[in-house]
Amino acid sequence: MTKNFAIAPNAPATVRGGGVEQEQFLSILSREEAFRRFEAAVFPRPPASEQCALEDALGRVLAADLVSPIDVPPFDRSNVDGFAVQSNDLATRGQANPARLALNPETLACGVAPTLSVSSGTATPISTGGMVPRGADAIVMVEHTQPLEDDAVEVRRAASAGQFISYAGSDIARGEMLLRAGTVIGSREIGMAAACGLARLPVARKVKVAVLSTGDELAQPGQALGPASVYDTNGAIIAAAVFENGGVPDFLGAFPDDEDKLEAAMRAALATHDMIILSGGTSKGAGDVSHRIVARLGQPGIVAHGVALKPGKPLCLAVCEAKPVVILPGFPTSAMFTFHDMIAPILRRMAGLPPRAETRVSVRVPVRIASELGRTEFTMVSLVQGDDGLIAYPTGKGSGAITSFSQADGFLRIEALADHLPAGAQAEVTLFTPHLRIPDLVIIGSHCTGLDPVLAPLARDGLTVRSLSVGSLGGLAAAKRGECDLAPIHLYDPQTDSYNARFLADGLELVAGWRRMQGIAFRAGDQRFEGAGANEAVANALADPDCLMVNRNQGAGTRILIDRLLGQHRPGGYWNQPRSHNAVAAAIAQERADWGVTIEPVAKAAGLGFIPLTEESYDFVLVSARKQRSAVQAFLSALHAPESREALKQAGFRPA
Amino acid sequence: MTKNFAIAPNAPATVRGGGVEQEQFLSILSREEAFRRFEAAVFPRPPASEQCALEDALGRVLAADLVSPIDVPPFDRSNVDGFAVQSNDLATRGQANPARLALNPETLACGVAPTLSVSSGTATPISTGGMVPRGADAIVMVEHTQPLEDDAVEVRRAASAGQFISYAGSDIARGEMLLRAGTVIGSREIGMAAACGLARLPVARKVKVAVLSTGDELAQPGQALGPASVYDTNGAIIAAAVFENGGVPDFLGAFPDDEDKLEAAMRAALATHDMIILSGGTSKGAGDVSHRIVARLGQPGIVAHGVALKPGKPLCLAVCEAKPVVILPGFPTSAMFTFHDMIAPILRRMAGLPPRAETRVSVRVPVRIASELGRTEFTMVSLVQGDDGLIAYPTGKGSGAITSFSQADGFLRIEALADHLPAGAQAEVTLFTPHLRIPDLVIIGSHCTGLDPVLAPLARDGLTVRSLSVGSLGGLAAAKRGECDLAPIHLYDPQTDSYNARFLADGLELVAGWRRMQGIAFRAGDQRFEGAGANEAVANALADPDCLMVNRNQGAGTRILIDRLLGQHRPGGYWNQPRSHNAVAAAIAQERADWGVTIEPVAKAAGLGFIPLTEESYDFVLVSARKQRSAVQAFLSALHAPESREALKQAGFRPA
């Protein structure tokens, strides 16, 4: 029964059997070597281009140099409303000695071709944009003239040759290089092409990318989520990232781990697409199915499987019948990071796009970041503004978390030869977007859903808030270092049986937040708990050996409460110690545990029964030096506003 | 007949009559006041939103806060392939004293809900991504185990509570604020929504913008260009810019200056769109038609007409039945600049988009830039890297030129109270795109189409070239200041009857380019020139009073040649002095002149007859200090490559 599991996770497919810790790295390639092999197997390749209507060309990539077929303007053009004249007639004229010019009997409105020459002593009325007639070498503005009755005009200014004329080809000359192959077409390039009359442009053909998810556990967004199943995140995010990098994604859906069906789908996709991207199941067994198929899909086949890269070691790169075939790791952050690092550059090059512009910023890292020796490691970080520059916090939920990638501003790189980055180190962060928008308000500490109604008015007023969940103690440390405006904490001091105030330091002050009722959560209808008081409920739970609890992590305020409830007892489930109120509720709702201690709003949202125990105080440590900042003042106003207080009560909190 | 022209250009519609120079500025508003009035008439307005499928949501703007309806992960999840255990069983284990655990008879592959509890002394096989069963509080990795024959497993490591488990809700907790209203949805946001199972998102409804061009002179790209007509540039570029700023453009075409038809089109557009953008004809008369229609289209009507802004004074801003109606100036650079400065912010706000991020850089301005007192003036500039920072060259072809806008990197602002920016001044440039890509090679000087085949190999190799056409003397000055790598020049020295070499200074050297044959161009079949030698041709031209020439500007090498040909004669057309070879050819081809002096490739491209006179040398001034730069070396290789020489010959040049 264990055979399917006796495979080192992330090991190359050739290495099987448990416990072979040395062997599994044998064919792991460095990130650079893997990319080099992949690139060499894909390129060079003949560029694929097509004609595209001008109005559809936005964002496309020019496939050939464009040369202007005409002069722009196509003729000598008047830049003002006025009269086309011979400048010689006006060389010495002015207010005192105006010239009288006879009007030629035509008016050169826009689009009207002149039929008469301008000879000395005459003038032809001409509009801005009108075609300068034969014989004329200057335009006088209508403001510098006075109409005379007898089809003549008086001119009160001197004129110089060429004045108010844009000469043919002075903007763009016929035969001039207009736009080079490889240019990404924006509105400005559209304007250049339109001015030259080009209605169709040669553009690089878009790269058609088949996107497949694999895994028995996947449900598509919008479907009901079965037990033990998760929503397919990779399908949607990879399709979107393909589009952002010049590809046309074709999401073919999630495939269960059925080798025949998956192979049929991949062969069909290979015939009709330019590239295939699979995001593998997270388990090794599931991954092997994909790898076996790719290995027989076409030549040259797999060029790299296993890369000394974190996140992303299980990445598999192949080229089959000249088409890239990629198996991304199953975890979302691993999948997205490897896509951007290794796949997007290939896709962009196939699509004729230039490499993505990268913006780097210097940062200080406030906490130690561990790294694995021998692998280039990338850590996703969120940035906040400190007193002496940018501070980078690891988003830190691991590669299994979508938020690790989605909520990061960028990443920092730890070289393969380093085993950590020390706290306080300087580092360079590569941003995911070219612009870094420094948030107006930074909140670092313990998270609470009660924050949402308080922050809502700030968001409505256009203030941006960055909220980093690092726990109460991490928030307190950040506040002491001046890295945030506010640190929400709920720290219990057993000596004084009070919350929060005793943990302050110089330069910090406490702003009262709200109270959260903690209590025993259980599945509604469970007779061991339903209708019982707290002491009775705990006694019933301890008396039943089949009754499992779910605990909390060491250091949580709630854990202190639980340990007091249990005394010396260590019931089943005691070591199950998740780090959040929500995880406690989920364990009980899913019958993995029968009871635990959480807060009332969370228990209620999960549909659980609840026996109140005691309130904890969720307050805000305010960095005094930042108190007068307008975003902080806006926060304080919102915190005390009647609407926020009402919303907090509705959600089950008790505002202070 | 002149009545249609007796209107001060750009004056408000209420001010009519020629020569009223004071009055025309009476109702001109400052840029800030005009924008304030426009904004106040458009906002506040109820936000318009709609539901959008997740796969179509890329680039859309979230219209409401999103709260996660589930915990992510939805259950306590294994992060590795291995065995779910009770950590207490393994607390003191290691290589020396492995534990033997009995296997529970189920395997928790992904998507499989556990049915059995893990009790002390037992283990359940579990995949990465599998659901942690009741009773288990840790996962041991398969590598740290050895399968035993009798449905048991040996574990050789200690385990701590919670190891390799991601707890339910640890990534995203149920009820947690996921994404705020106003967020622009990128692939990362798609990932967040997918992880929570959201298949449809509330997004801001796109803003439907009707785009109309007006003017009798306009031809659409792809159509044949009639005499005196020009291609409609504004229609395509405005539609593209609308799209880039969150709108859905609907280009309704170009309308001739027919008041009834234009009004009918605008009333229809107003009924079915959220905004109308007209780009007016360039002439005052044409503009008045649009203004009269807008004035009666709906309340409150025109809020600003005439803005103290350059380019862009004729801008007209109106709001009719709560919908913005805008008449942009007719000239392309004026139209685009005012669109980006005054219209895009309104459009983006209507579309729920944040303001466009602006990047500013510090620059030095190498030349004096004149400015009109009393108007905020914006000058489009190209940037090059100098020895001590960025240098900003005005693109300088005026607001009538599409290239002034399209080839600029950004713009600098000259305040209303300044009448110029002195040469050498420091200034701030706002970039059109967030990234400034410093070109690999900078060429400043005289332009020649012969450059194109020489630069083509560089472009193929991914090198970026910036080529600024400022004439030979401007290029020489830039080279002396070290602002470019190469300055192409063709400067004639009458004293030595030679080109270019005598104009060098210390630190500069000359690289031979190619020769261009100058000669007399005429319409094929003109008996005054056909078959004649040069002297005979000029004599014939001078003998015919109806024969018009086209000259060149003072300072052009060609002008010296022409003056020698003419001696003391000043024939008709002498004062028509365009600044380029192409303008000379166009004037002759369009019968605005009969003969002139231009270079052979240009005359041939225009289908003209040609009588050779003398060659001019087009050479490159090289800044010696930059000679070893790889892009310069690549240029020199390309210049001397047989393919370039062959291409130059094909185009009618004679490589040195």
Interface residues (C-beta under 8 A of the other chain):
Chain A: M1 T2 K3 N4 F5 A6 I7 A8 P9 G18 G19 V20 E21 Q24 L54 E55 L58 D65 V67 I70 D71 V72 P73 P74 F75 D76 R77 N79 V80 D81 G82 Q86 S87 N88 L103 T107 L108 A109 C110 G111 V112 A113 P114 S117 P125 S127 T128 G129 G130 M131 V132 P133 R134 G135 A136 D137 A138 M141 V142 E143 H144 T145 Q146 P147 D151 V153 A161 G162 I165 S166 Y167 A168 G169 S170 D171 I172 A173 R174 G175 E176 M177 R180 A181 G182 G186 S187 R188 E189 I190 G191 M192 A193 A194 A195 C196 G197 L198 A199 R200 G215 D216 E217 L218 A219 Q220 P221 G222 Q223 L225 G226 P227 A228 S229 V230 Y231 D232 T233 G235 A236 I237 A239 A240 A241 F243 E244 F251 G281 T282 S283 K284 G285 A286 G330 P332 M336 A357 T359 K397 G398 G400 A401 I402 T403 S404 F405 S406 F432 P434 H435 R437 H447 T449 L451 D452 L455 A456 A459 R460 L548 N553 G572 G573 W575 N576 Q577 P578 R579 S580 H581 N582 A583 A585 A586 A587 Q590 E591 R592 A593 P601 V602 A605 A606
Chain B: M1 T2 K3 N4 F5 A6 I7 A8 P9 G18 G19 V20 E21 Q24 L54 E55 L58 D65 V67 I70 D71 V72 P73 P74 F75 D76 R77 N79 V80 D81 G82 Q86 S87 N88 L103 P105 T107 L108 A109 C110 G111 V112 A113 P114 S117 P125 S127 T128 G129 G130 M131 V132 P133 R134 G135 A136 D137 A138 M141 V142 E143 H144 T145 Q146 P147 D151 V153 R156 A161 G162 I165 S166 Y167 A168 G169 S170 D171 I172 A173 R174 G175 E176 M177 R180 A181 G182 G186 S187 R188 E189 I190 G191 M192 A193 A194 A195 C196 G197 L198 A199 R200 G215 D216 E217 L218 A219 Q220 P221 G222 Q223 L225 G226 P227 A228 S229 V230 Y231 D232 T233 G235 A236 I237 A239 A240 A241 F243 E244 F251 G281 T282 S283 K284 G285 A286 G330 P332 M336 A357 T359 K397 G398 G400 A401 I402 T403 F405 S406 F432 P434 H435 R437 H447 T449 L451 D452 L455 A456 A459 R460 L548 N553 G572 G573 W575 N576 Q577 P578 R579 S580 H581 N582 A583 A585 A586 A587 Q590 E591 R592 A593 P601 V602 A605 A606
